[in-house]
Amino acid sequence: MNAAPTASAPPPVLRRLVPPLAALTAVAVPSVYVAAVDPNAPGHYPDCPFLAATGWWCPGCGGLRCVHALAHGDLTGALHDNAVAVLLFGVLAVLWLRWGWAALTGGAPPRLVVGARRWALIALLVLVFAVVRNLPVGAGLAPPLV
């Protein structure tokens, strides 16, 4: 026997959309804050401990400035602040769209399989980015000092 759905139960499509929409909200709320509170103005955010200890930009340095620039439509500024973060945000956006589409259509959520070789390649690329942005030749990849 099949029980009829109650009036208070959300339709299946709404239930499937809850996780992607919750993830979007979890990203959007802090992004709106960073868009409103400029990280280029000193005193709003803590300093990077790696930068403070070594004087070198870490791979994440400029990430908040990157989010701020993207929120204001400044892709060039975002790439200058942290090109790796822009790439990561693009990949995450595509993955979220695939997840949302699967939830909307009732398909299986996409699986992200990254093997050990790909993780090693990603780590190597991030390390190269971190080194190059600290060299005079890579000064364009380093965010401005505040």
ABEGO torsion letter per residue (X at the ends): XBBBBBAABBBAAAAAAAAAAAAAAAAAAAAAAAAABBAABBGABBBBAAAAAAGBBBAABGAAAAAAAAAAGBAAAAAAABAAAAAAAAAAAAAAAAAAAAAAAGBBBBBBBBBAAAAAAAAAAAAAAAAAAABAAAAAABBBBX
